[in-house]
Each structure stands twice: as structure tokens, then as C-alpha cells.
Amino acid sequence: MTTRSWWGWGTVEDAVTPEERRALVDRVRAVLPDADLTFHEAPDPATLDVPASRIEPRALFSTDPVDRLAHARGKAYRDVTRNLAGEVGQVPDAVARPRTEQDVVDVLDWCASNDVSVIPFGGGTSVVGGVEPRDLGRVVTLDLQHLDQVLEVDPTSRAARIQAGVLGPSLEQQLKPHGLTLRHFPQSFEFSTLGGWLATRAGGHYATLYTHVDDLTESLRVVTPQGISESRRLPGSGAGPSPDRLFLGSEGALGVITEAWMRLQEPPRHRAGASVRFASWERAVEATRLIAQSGLHPANCRLLNPAEAFLNAGSPSSVLVLAFESADHPVDALLARALELCGDGEVVEGAARQWRKSFLRMPYQRDAMAQHAMITETFETACTWDRFAELHANVTAAATEALRQVCGIGIVTCRFTHVYPDGPAPYYGIYAPGRWGGLTAQWDEIKAAVSEALVTSGGTITHHHAVGRDHMPWYARQRPDVFGAALSGAKAALDPQGLLNPGVLTTRST
């Protein structure tokens, strides 16, 4: 058994080792010799002053202070820094753990009758304030951890009916005897749920073709305060706007996803991969665009700029990590053609393996660096290829200037996490010395400057991290005003009391 960290990412057992921490600190000291890297231990949650619950104990409800504290925030950098500082803030009054869909209905009915807001929790890995009871009255956090079964498998259509509370590893374990896989692996895979993926339109590890969970969704079953919505299982339909598209990405503000029919695949049997180093960033971007538009559909097509490649793959040049896989046919010819499109790029050994190792440890390393007052966080976007050069220049300049003003110095990195025929999804990293006691405010200032640059440069405020509460100001500017009004109308129809995740996607109705 492992223990989930209450204050940071993942499990206590998988946190950075003493040797790993020393190596991280030494690496930072080499680049930032003047940084104050004093270590700060996370507080014991039992010693924190958690406000008393304003809800009487009920069946299915937990009012335990530490349980409520562990459900009060997600896993963003600003969540971690506030937890490390012992800042309790607002916490839910209770954590409800339904065991059946009828329990979900009953919890919503009780909350509606008692004017209590409901925040669906998923696995709690939100990095945008999506599960935080911010500026609300009484709140119940809804944790579907007991609704965690694959209920039915259709091997002919290659689909399965799955409960929303299942965590990624358990889902794959239950599908394995059927010789099938969902093939959706976000970085949070181990600790996030199917319902969370659906509610946030999560992006998986695979860089092309079926990148978002939307592409794998056949139908949804959703409990709303006004009744249950269940869409028909179909491979496709032209019958009006899709009901599933209303709830995909709704972040629990329109209803609670309890089940979904998901499209499955056979596990891959054929694999091939390579890493390619480029003399210039511009040439690397061009090669990546050609591959994205080639119809080859690599499973992995991640481009690392020199700073990202150096920090996480040990290379001082731009590196493109390529991988192909198939359950049906060999893929060596596909890789060969992709390498042809890379032109004068140089195939190198070891970069992909080193980057993957770093990728899996990144969240734990971020938390460790926060304990040493380092600002280590990411932000992501997507734009069309014709706009990328300008967006990249604007965002890099805005981030660099914000780091200069807030921290005095810092490093900005970039990688492509996903690529499409019409554009990339750039993912930026920030590394800077912070000030203990002011880390959250420092990051908020940097985040605001970068978010402004993203939106004004024609990018999206988020490619796969959802909106939550943190992105709302920029999301409201990105979406068309008439769509915002339509979304508010849907909120009023499905949740007339405005009890579901208030402050996410729409303002609370009255």
C-alpha cells in the first residue's frame, strides 16, 4: 500500500530520494549560485487549524479535518506552495463518497435542498483551481472513488462501459484480460480518474491522432440536478449538436459524469522510435510540422528546445523524440519516412530514454524544488503553425521579463507535447529562484503575464489543463460572447440553483 501526499504530487513513497534531492539542488546551485535553497519541511496536516465543518455528519459524508484538507486543493504549484506554508484557506465542509449512482442523485438532492455547493473531485490532480472551494458557502466535495468498475465490454465494437471513478492503472488492469486498452495516458494517469479526464477534456501522452479523451468517447451518462442525461452509443452522428460535447470539458459545472462508453484498441505489438538532433530550433520546428502534416501519425512526436533538452534529456541542441506503434502492422517504414522528413537532422542515442525518465519524475521534482523556494512550474497552449513563431517570441519575452521583474533571473524552456496538421501545442517550463513566504504571489504574477501574452498572441489559454478558476479571466475573453451566453443558459437549465462547481466555466446563477 502507498500513501497519497496530502500537500503535493503522488505518493509519499515515490517522493524524491535524498540522493535525487541533492542532485537537483547541486544542479540549481551551478546555474543560480546566489539562490537561497534552504529546505522547508511540509507541515503535519493534523497540526493545522482546519475550520470546523458546517454540515452535520451524514451517511456517505466524511467531516474528518485531514480528509477535508486533502480535498481542498489540486496539485498546481500554487496549491503546493500554500500547503507547504501551512495556509489552510477554505476547505470543503464534507467529503461525500457515493457507492452507487443513486447515491450521487441523493447527494445532489440533499445539497439542493440545503443550499450546499458540490464540487466533483475526480482524482484531485487539477492544476487550475478546478476543485478548490474558493469564495463559496457550505461545500461538499464529491469523490467517486467507489464507482471504479469496468461494467461491460463489447469486444465486437471494441468499447467498454466504465464507471467514472476508476483510476488509470485500475482501468487498464480491468481491460487487460479482454486484450484491450483505452490507450489514454496523461502524465497524471496513476492518480486521475476517467471522469476527471472526461470533465477536463484531458490530453493523453500520445502526440498525434487520438490526443484528447474526446476522441475516445462513445457516449456519456451524466447526473444533473434536473435529471440524468445518457447519450446513445454511436460511432458518429449528424443529428444536431452532440450531447456528449456539452459535458466533455464541463468540469463538473453542468453535471456529474458517472459512466461512459469508451472506444478501445488492441495493445501495440509493433514499435519503432528514434531521437533526432537539429542544428537550429527553426529547422526542428519545420521538420516537426512536416511530420505532423504527413499522415504518418507517430505515437510520440515531442520537440524539445535546447533549454528543455539540456535540462531533461542531457542534450544542448533541439531534439525531436519520435515513436511509432501499431497492433496490426510493422512501423519501421513509417519511422524511416519520418526521418527522411527530418532532412539534415542527426539521429542520436539515449535522448528519448533520458527525457522519458525525467518526464515521469517532473511532478515530484517540482515539489522538491518548491521546498527549496524554487519556482518550477509549467503552462501550455496551442496555436496554428502560421502563428507559432510570433506566439513563441511573445510568450518567451513575456515570461523572461516577468521572471526578471519578479525573481531577478530565470530560465524559460519549451517543448511540443502534441502536434496537429494545423498547429502545435507548446508547453513552457519556468525555473527561477523564489522567496520563501512569497512563492504563491510570485508565481501568480508570472502566470498572469504569460496568460496575457498567450491570449493576445492568438493561442488558447489551455490545451489540456482545463479552465478551472485560475484560467477564467482569460477563458472568458477567448470564447465568443454568444457562446458564453449559451453556456450560461445551459447552466441555468441543468443546474438552476448554481450548486455545481460554482465559479468554473460560468458565474454562479442566482
N, C-alpha and C positions, 0 to 999 in steps of 0.2 A: 504494500500500500504506500502511496505517496501523499504528501500534504500540500494542498494548494497554498501558495503565498497569499496572505491577506493584503499585502501592501504593494506587491509587484507582480511581475510576469511569472507564469508557470508554477512549478513546484519548488518547494524548499530544497528537496534532494538534488535538483538539477541546476541550482544556482551556481554561479561561477566558483571554481575551486580557488584555494589560496594561491596556487601557482598561476592560474589564469588571471586572477586579480593583479598579482604582482607584474605580470607581463603587460597587462593593459595600462597600469599606472606608469611603468617604465616607458612604454611607447608614447604616452601623453607627455611625460616629462621631457622626452627627447625633442618633441615638437613645440611644447609650450613650457619652457623651463621655469617661468615665473608663476605658473598656476598654483593655487592653493589646493592641494589634493588631500587634505585631511579627511580621514574616514569618519563617516557618521552611521551609527547603527540604527536600524529600524526599531521603533518603539514596540513594546509588547502591547498588543491591542487590548488586552484585559486591563491595562492601566489607564486607558484613555477615558475621558469623560463623555460617554455617549449619552445623548439626551434620552430621557425615558420615553417609551412608546406611548402614543396617544390612542392606541387601539387595545381593547380588552382581548386577552388570549382566546383563540378560537381553534377549532379543528382545522388542520392543514396550515395554520399560521404559526410561525416562529417569531417570537419577540426577543430572542436572545441578543444581547448587545453586540457581541462579536460577530454573530451571524448577520445582523443588520449592517454592521460596519463593513463587512466583506462584500455586501451587495450595494454599497452606496456609490461606488465609482467603477469605472472601467479600468483600462490598462494604458492609457496615454501617459506621456511624460509628465504632464501637469497633474495627473492623478497620483503618479508615483511620488512626485516631489511633495505634494501635500500630505500624503500618507507618511513619508519619511519624517516630515516636520511635526507629525502628531496633530495636524489640523483636522479635526473631526468634521466640521461643517455640518451639512444637512444629510441625514440618513433616513432610510425608509422606516416606517413605524412597525412594519412586519414583513416577513418573507413568506409568501404562500407557495406551497409545493403540492399542486394537484396531482392526483394519481390517475384520473380519467378525464376525458373531455367534458363530461358532465360537471366534474369538479371545477373546471375552468369556467363553465357557464355560471355555476353557483357563486364563484368568487366575483365575477363581473357583476352579477345581480346584486350581491351584498354591497359591493363598493358603490354601485349606482344608487342604492337606497340610502347609503350613509355618506355620500359626497366624499368618497375616498378615491384619489387618483391611483391608477395602475400602471406600472412600468414593467413590460416584458423584459426579462433579463438575458435570455439566451445563455451563452457561456460566460458572459460578463467581460468579453475581450474588447468591447468598444473602445476606440481611441479618439472619439469625437464628442464625448459627453452624452452619449445616447442612452445611458442607463442611470444617469445622475438625477436625483430628486431636487433639482435646482429651483429655488423660489416657488415651492409648492406648499400646499397644506398637508393634510394627512396623506400618506402614501403607502401602498402595498406593492412590493416587488414580486413579480410572478416568475417563479423558477420552475421550468417544465422538466427538470432532471429525471422524473419518474416516467415520463412519456418518451421512452427511449428504445422502442422496438421497431424492427422491420416486420410489418404486419402481413404482407402479402408480396409474392414475387410472380411476375408474369414473364417467364423465360422466352415465350414466343415473341413478344413485343420488346423484350429486354427493358423492363421497367419494374419498379417496386413501390409499394405504398409504405411510407415510412413516417413514424411519429417525429414531431419537430424537436423534441428534447434530446435526441440522440447525439452524442459527441462523435467527432470524426472517426477516431480509431474503432469505437464500438460499431459504428455503421459499416465500416469496411470489413470488420471481423464477421458480422452477421451476413454480409453478402458473399463472402469468400466461398462457403460451401456450395453456392449456386454457380460458381465460376464467373462471377460478375463483379464489377466495380463501378462506383459513381465517378471516379477519376476527377475528383474536385479536392484540391489540396491547398487551401490558403495557408499562409505562414502560421496562422492561429489554429490550424487543423486539430491539434491534440486537445485544445481546450475550448473550442467553439462548437456550436450545435447547428444542425440542419436548419432549424427555424431561424437562427441568427443569420445564417448565410442568405436565406431567402428574404428576410426582412431588411437586409442591408445591401442586397444585390452584390454579394461578395465576389471578388475575383479570385480565381484559383492560381496555382503555381504555373499552369501551362500558358505559354505566351501568345499562342495564336489559336484560331478557330474557336473552340468552346472555352472561352476565357472566363466568362461570368456564369454564375449559377443559373441565371435566367435561361441560358441555352439548354440546360439540363432539366428544366421543369416541364412536366406534362400537365399537371393540374394541382390545385391547392384546395385545402379545406381550412376555413378561417372562421373563428368565433368572434362575432362583433356584438356590441351591446344591443343591436337591433335584430340579431338572429345569425344563423350560420350561412355562410357562402361556400358552396362547393362547386367547382367548375367541372366540366365534362372532360374525360380523358380523350384527347385527340392529338394526332401528330401535327396538325396545323388546322387553321380555320380562318375563313374570311368573314365570319358572322359578327360584324361590328367590332368595337374596341374589345380587347381581350380582358376578361375579368381578372386573370392572373396578373396582368401588367399593372393593375390598380394596386395590388397588395405586395408585389415584388418591390422592395425598396421602401415600403411604407413605414418601416422602423417601429412597428407596434402602435402607430398612431391611429390606424383605421381598424385594427382587429388583431386577434391573436392567432397566428398560424399554428394549427395543431397537427396537421398531417399534410403530406404531399406525395403525389406520384412523381417519381423521378426517373429520367432516362438513364439507362445503364449501358456499360460496354464490357467486352471481354478484356481481361488484363493483357497488356502488351507482351508479346513473345519475341519481337524483333526490335533491337535498339542499335543506334549508332550516334556518336557525338564527337565534337571537336571544339577547340578554342582557337580563335583567330586574333592575332595582334595586328594593330594598324599603326601606321606612322603618324596619322593625324585623326583628330576627333571628327572632322568634317568628312573624311573618307570613310570612317567607320559608320557614321550616320547614313551616308549614301548607300553603303553595302547593306545595311540593315533594312533600309526602305526597299531595295530591290528584292530582297528575300521575302519581306512581308507582302509584296505585290506579285510574287512569283506563283502562288498557288501551291507551294510545296508544303505549307502548314507544319513547320517544325514545332515540336512539343516545347522546346526551350529556345528562345531567341533573345537573350538578355545582353544588352550592351552596357559595358561599364566604362565610364570616362576615366582618364588617368588617375584622378584622385581616388575614385571609388575602387579602381582596380588595384592601386597600390595598397590601400588600407585593408582591403578584404580579399585580395587574390594574389598579392605579392608581385604585381606587375606594374612597371612605371608607365605603361602605354595603354591606350584604349583597347579593350578586349571584348570580343563578341563570343558569348557562350552559346553553342548550338547543340541541339539534341533532337533526334527523330525517334519515333517509336510506332509500332503497329502490332495489332493482334492478328493481322491477316497476311502480311507480305513483308519481305525484306525491305530495309530502308536505306541500304548503303548507297544506292544510286541517287536517292534524294539528298543525302548528305554531300555526295560528290558534286551535284549540281549547285547546291548552296555554296560550297567552297569556290566553285567557279565564279559565282556572283560576287564573291569577296575580292576578286581580282588580285591585287598585289599584297593582300593581307597574308600574314605569316602564321601558319599553324603552330601552336605552342602546346607543350605538355604541362599538365598539373594545375592550370589556372581554374578550370571548371571545378575540379575536386576541392581546391582550396576555398573557392568562393562559396560552394555549397556548404562546406563546414562552417564558414563564417556566418552564412545566411541563417543557419539553424540556431546559432548561438547569439545572434544580434540582440534579441529582446533581453536576454539575461545580462549581456554585456552592457546594454544601455542602463539597466537598473544599477549595476555595479558602479558605473561611472557617475550616476546620479548621487550615489552615496559619497562620492569624492567631489561633489559640487561641479560636475561637468554637465554641460548642456549637450545632450546627444539625442537627437530626435529626427524624424523624417516628415516629409509632406509629399503629396503626389498629385498628378493632374493628367490630362490628356488633351491633345490638340491635333489639328491636321498637319500633314507634312509641310505644307507651304508656309505655315505659321511657326514651325518649331524653332527655326534659328532666332527669330525675333523674341519669341517667348523665352527661350533658354537664356538669351542675353539679358532680358529684362529681369527675369526671376533671379538669375545668378547675381546680377548687380544689386537688386533689392535686398537679397539675403546677405550679401557681403557687406553692404552699407549698414544694415541692421545689426549685424554682428560687431561691426566696428563701433557703432554708437552704444550698443548695449553691453558688449563684453570686451571691447578693445581690439579683439582679434578673433579669428575663427576660420574654419575650413568648410567649404561647400562642395559636396560631391553630387554626381548624377548617374543614374542608370536607367535603362528602359526595362520595365517589368513585363509589359505586354506590348505587342505591336500589331497593327491592323493595316490592311491595304491603304487606308486613307490617313493613318497617323499613328504616332507612338504614345505610350503612357510613361512619361518621365517621372522618376522617383528621386527626390533630392534628400540628401543627408546633411545634417548640421552638426558640427563638432566645435565646441567653444568652451572656454573656462567661465564658469558661473560664479555667483556669490551666494554662499550658504545663507539661507533665510530669505533670499530674493529670487530663487530659481524659477518659481512659477510665474512671477511677474515678468522676469526677463524673457522667458520663452513666449509668453503671451504677446509681448511687444514684437518679437521676431516673427511670430506666426502671423500677426496682423499685417505686417509689412509685406510678407511673402504672399499672403492671401490676396491682398490688393493687387499685387503685380500679376498674379495668376489670372484673376478675373478681367483686369483691364487689358491683358495681352491676348484674350480670346480663348483661354483654357478653361477647363472645368475646375470648380473648387475641390472636387474629389473624383477620382476614377474608381476607387474600390473601397474607400473607408467610410462611406455613408455621410450623412449630413449631421445628425445629432443636434446638440445645442451649440457646439463650437462653430460650426460652419453656417449657421442660419443667416447671419447678416449678408454673407456673400452668395449663398444659395438663393435668397430672395431676389437678388439682383440678376443672377444668372437665368432664372426661369422666366418665361413670358408672364406678364401680369395677368393675362386672361387665364392662363393655366393655374396660376396661384389662386385665382378666384374659384376656378373649378375644383381645385383640391380642397379648398375651404368648404365648398359645397358638399363634397363627398364626406368630409369630416363631420359636417353638421348632420348629414343623413345617417351615417353609420354610428356616430358617437355624439349624439346631440348634447350630452352634458359635458363633453370635452374632458372625459376622465382618462382616456388612454394616452399615456406618454405626453402630457401637455408640454408645449414648447418645442416639440420636434415636428418639423415639416410645416406646421401651421401654428398660428397663435391660438391660445385656448379660447374656445367659444364660451359665450355667457348666456 
